[in-house]
Amino acid sequence: MAADWLQNLENRFVETAHCLIGGLTVNALPDNIYSTGSQQLIDDLYSYYNAIGDRPEFFTSHNAVFEGTNIQKMQVQRYVSRRK
């Protein structure tokens, strides 16, 4: 993990507070079959739902940040509304 991950996250959030911000999830236990299976599932979901690089539509919920007061204005709301 990069030592400056939190600073990078804060910088990105300041630039784009109206968006859902997420990052890469990396399996820290490659010898554990359950961790490896979970990582493979996450990788497959990211590949399928985020095929267009600059328009991601999927983030794992354990790795996402958004401004609570702005939740109804987030760009990801377009995806949630479309899927209903």
MISE-293662 format. One record per residue: z, x, y of N, C-alpha, C in turn. Coordinates in steps of 0.1 Angstrom, whole numbers, plus 5000, padded with zeros to 4 digits. Example, Ala and Ser with C-alpha at 12.3 -4.5 7.8 and 13.67 -1.06 7.14 Angstrom:
2
+------+------+------+------+------+------+------+------+------+
!  npz !  npx !  npy ! capz ! capx ! capy !  cpz !  cpx !  cpy !
+------+------+------+------+------+------+------+------+------+
! 5078 ! 5132 ! 4943 ! 5078 ! 5123 ! 4955 ! 5078 ! 5132 ! 4967 !
! 5071 ! 5128 ! 4978 ! 5071 ! 5137 ! 4989 ! 5079 ! 5129 ! 5000 !
+------+------+------+------+------+------+------+------+------+
***
This chain:
84
+------+------+------+------+------+------+------+------+------+
!  npz !  npx !  npy ! capz ! capx ! capy !  cpz !  cpx !  cpy !
+------+------+------+------+------+------+------+------+------+
! 5000 ! 5008 ! 4988 ! 5000 ! 5000 ! 5000 ! 5000 ! 5009 ! 5012 !
! 4992 ! 5005 ! 5022 ! 4991 ! 5013 ! 5035 ! 5005 ! 5012 ! 5042 !
! 5009 ! 5023 ! 5048 ! 5022 ! 5023 ! 5055 ! 5022 ! 5014 ! 5067 !
! 5010 ! 5012 ! 5073 ! 5009 ! 5004 ! 5085 ! 5004 ! 4990 ! 5083 !
! 5006 ! 4984 ! 5071 ! 5001 ! 4971 ! 5068 ! 5006 ! 4960 ! 5077 !
! 5019 ! 4961 ! 5080 ! 5025 ! 4951 ! 5089 ! 5019 ! 4951 ! 5103 !
! 5017 ! 4963 ! 5108 ! 5011 ! 4965 ! 5121 ! 4997 ! 4960 ! 5122 !
! 4989 ! 4963 ! 5111 ! 4976 ! 4958 ! 5110 ! 4975 ! 4943 ! 5109 !
! 4984 ! 4937 ! 5102 ! 4985 ! 4923 ! 5101 ! 4988 ! 4917 ! 5115 !
! 4998 ! 4922 ! 5122 ! 5001 ! 4917 ! 5135 ! 4989 ! 4919 ! 5145 !
! 4982 ! 4930 ! 5145 ! 4971 ! 4932 ! 5153 ! 4960 ! 4921 ! 5151 !
! 4957 ! 4919 ! 5138 ! 4947 ! 4909 ! 5135 ! 4952 ! 4895 ! 5139 !
! 4965 ! 4892 ! 5137 ! 4970 ! 4879 ! 5141 ! 4969 ! 4877 ! 5156 !
! 4972 ! 4887 ! 5164 ! 4971 ! 4886 ! 5178 ! 4956 ! 4883 ! 5182 !
! 4947 ! 4889 ! 5176 ! 4933 ! 4887 ! 5179 ! 4928 ! 4873 ! 5175 !
! 4933 ! 4868 ! 5164 ! 4927 ! 4855 ! 5158 ! 4938 ! 4846 ! 5153 !
! 4947 ! 4842 ! 5162 ! 4959 ! 4834 ! 5158 ! 4955 ! 4820 ! 5154 !
! 4943 ! 4816 ! 5157 ! 4938 ! 4803 ! 5153 ! 4932 ! 4802 ! 5139 !
! 4933 ! 4813 ! 5132 ! 4927 ! 4814 ! 5119 ! 4938 ! 4817 ! 5108 !
! 4934 ! 4814 ! 5096 ! 4943 ! 4817 ! 5085 ! 4939 ! 4832 ! 5081 !
! 4949 ! 4840 ! 5081 ! 4947 ! 4855 ! 5078 ! 4952 ! 4858 ! 5065 !
! 4944 ! 4865 ! 5057 ! 4949 ! 4869 ! 5043 ! 4944 ! 4883 ! 5040 !
! 4949 ! 4889 ! 5030 ! 4945 ! 4902 ! 5026 ! 4943 ! 4903 ! 5011 !
! 4940 ! 4915 ! 5007 ! 4938 ! 4919 ! 4993 ! 4950 ! 4918 ! 4985 !
! 4950 ! 4913 ! 4973 ! 4961 ! 4913 ! 4964 ! 4958 ! 4923 ! 4953 !
! 4967 ! 4933 ! 4951 ! 4964 ! 4943 ! 4941 ! 4975 ! 4943 ! 4930 !
! 4971 ! 4943 ! 4918 ! 4981 ! 4943 ! 4907 ! 4988 ! 4956 ! 4906 !
! 5001 ! 4956 ! 4907 ! 5009 ! 4969 ! 4906 ! 5013 ! 4972 ! 4892 !
! 5010 ! 4963 ! 4883 ! 5014 ! 4965 ! 4869 ! 5002 ! 4964 ! 4859 !
! 4993 ! 4973 ! 4860 ! 4981 ! 4972 ! 4852 ! 4983 ! 4972 ! 4837 !
! 4994 ! 4977 ! 4832 ! 4997 ! 4977 ! 4818 ! 5003 ! 4964 ! 4813 !
! 5006 ! 4955 ! 4822 ! 5012 ! 4942 ! 4818 ! 5001 ! 4932 ! 4816 !
! 5000 ! 4926 ! 4805 ! 4988 ! 4917 ! 4802 ! 4989 ! 4905 ! 4811 !
! 5001 ! 4900 ! 4814 ! 5002 ! 4888 ! 4823 ! 4998 ! 4891 ! 4837 !
! 5003 ! 4903 ! 4842 ! 4999 ! 4907 ! 4856 ! 4984 ! 4909 ! 4856 !
! 4978 ! 4915 ! 4846 ! 4964 ! 4918 ! 4846 ! 4956 ! 4905 ! 4845 !
! 4961 ! 4896 ! 4837 ! 4954 ! 4883 ! 4836 ! 4954 ! 4875 ! 4849 !
! 4966 ! 4875 ! 4856 ! 4967 ! 4869 ! 4869 ! 4958 ! 4875 ! 4879 !
! 4957 ! 4889 ! 4879 ! 4948 ! 4896 ! 4888 ! 4934 ! 4893 ! 4886 !
! 4930 ! 4892 ! 4873 ! 4916 ! 4888 ! 4870 ! 4912 ! 4874 ! 4875 !
! 4921 ! 4865 ! 4873 ! 4919 ! 4851 ! 4878 ! 4917 ! 4851 ! 4893 !
! 4926 ! 4858 ! 4900 ! 4925 ! 4859 ! 4915 ! 4912 ! 4865 ! 4919 !
! 4909 ! 4876 ! 4913 ! 4896 ! 4883 ! 4916 ! 4884 ! 4874 ! 4914 !
! 4884 ! 4866 ! 4903 ! 4873 ! 4857 ! 4900 ! 4872 ! 4846 ! 4910 !
! 4884 ! 4840 ! 4914 ! 4884 ! 4830 ! 4924 ! 4879 ! 4835 ! 4938 !
! 4883 ! 4847 ! 4942 ! 4878 ! 4853 ! 4954 ! 4863 ! 4854 ! 4954 !
! 4858 ! 4859 ! 4942 ! 4844 ! 4862 ! 4941 ! 4836 ! 4848 ! 4942 !
! 4841 ! 4838 ! 4936 ! 4834 ! 4825 ! 4935 ! 4834 ! 4818 ! 4949 !
! 4846 ! 4817 ! 4954 ! 4848 ! 4809 ! 4967 ! 4845 ! 4817 ! 4979 !
! 4844 ! 4830 ! 4979 ! 4842 ! 4838 ! 4991 ! 4829 ! 4846 ! 4990 !
! 4819 ! 4839 ! 4984 ! 4806 ! 4846 ! 4982 ! 4799 ! 4850 ! 4995 !
! 4802 ! 4842 ! 5006 ! 4796 ! 4846 ! 5019 ! 4807 ! 4854 ! 5026 !
! 4805 ! 4867 ! 5028 ! 4815 ! 4876 ! 5033 ! 4822 ! 4873 ! 5045 !
! 4815 ! 4867 ! 5055 ! 4822 ! 4865 ! 5068 ! 4827 ! 4850 ! 5069 !
! 4827 ! 4843 ! 5059 ! 4831 ! 4829 ! 5059 ! 4840 ! 4826 ! 5047 !
! 4851 ! 4833 ! 5045 ! 4859 ! 4830 ! 5033 ! 4865 ! 4816 ! 5033 !
! 4866 ! 4810 ! 5021 ! 4871 ! 4797 ! 5020 ! 4883 ! 4796 ! 5010 !
! 4888 ! 4808 ! 5006 ! 4899 ! 4808 ! 4996 ! 4908 ! 4820 ! 4999 !
! 4921 ! 4817 ! 5000 ! 4931 ! 4827 ! 5001 ! 4942 ! 4823 ! 4991 !
! 4948 ! 4833 ! 4984 ! 4960 ! 4830 ! 4976 ! 4971 ! 4827 ! 4986 !
! 4979 ! 4817 ! 4982 ! 4990 ! 4812 ! 4991 ! 5001 ! 4823 ! 4993 !
! 5002 ! 4832 ! 4984 ! 5012 ! 4842 ! 4985 ! 5008 ! 4854 ! 4994 !
! 4996 ! 4853 ! 5000 ! 4991 ! 4864 ! 5008 ! 4983 ! 4858 ! 5020 !
! 4990 ! 4849 ! 5027 ! 4983 ! 4843 ! 5039 ! 4993 ! 4841 ! 5050 !
! 4988 ! 4842 ! 5062 ! 4996 ! 4841 ! 5074 ! 4989 ! 4831 ! 5084 !
! 4996 ! 4822 ! 5090 ! 4990 ! 4814 ! 5100 ! 5001 ! 4809 ! 5110 !
! 4997 ! 4806 ! 5122 ! 5006 ! 4801 ! 5132 ! 5010 ! 4787 ! 5129 !
! 5022 ! 4783 ! 5127 ! 5026 ! 4770 ! 5123 ! 5023 ! 4759 ! 5133 !
! 5024 ! 4763 ! 5146 ! 5021 ! 4753 ! 5157 ! 5007 ! 4750 ! 5158 !
! 4999 ! 4758 ! 5152 ! 4984 ! 4757 ! 5154 ! 4977 ! 4753 ! 5141 !
! 4985 ! 4748 ! 5131 ! 4979 ! 4746 ! 5118 ! 4968 ! 4735 ! 5118 !
! 4968 ! 4725 ! 5126 ! 4958 ! 4715 ! 5126 ! 4945 ! 4721 ! 5132 !
! 4945 ! 4732 ! 5139 ! 4934 ! 4737 ! 5146 ! 4927 ! 4749 ! 5138 !
! 4933 ! 4753 ! 5127 ! 4928 ! 4764 ! 5120 ! 4914 ! 4761 ! 5115 !
! 4906 ! 4772 ! 5114 ! 4892 ! 4771 ! 5109 ! 4892 ! 4766 ! 5095 !
! 4902 ! 4770 ! 5087 ! 4903 ! 4766 ! 5073 ! 4904 ! 4751 ! 5071 !
! 4908 ! 4744 ! 5082 ! 4910 ! 4730 ! 5081 ! 4897 ! 4723 ! 5077 !
! 4886 ! 4729 ! 5081 ! 4872 ! 4724 ! 5078 ! 4871 ! 4723 ! 5063 !
! 4875 ! 4733 ! 5056 ! 4874 ! 4733 ! 5042 ! 4883 ! 4723 ! 5035 !
! 4896 ! 4722 ! 5040 ! 4905 ! 4713 ! 5034 ! 4900 ! 4698 ! 5036 !
! 4895 ! 4695 ! 5047 ! 4890 ! 4682 ! 5050 ! 4878 ! 4679 ! 5042 !
! 4869 ! 4688 ! 5039 ! 4857 ! 4686 ! 5032 ! 4860 ! 4684 ! 5017 !
! 4871 ! 4689 ! 5012 ! 4874 ! 4689 ! 4998 ! 4881 ! 4676 ! 4994 !
! 4885 ! 4668 ! 5003 ! 4893 ! 4655 ! 5000 ! 4884 ! 4645 ! 4994 !
+------+------+------+------+------+------+------+------+------+
***
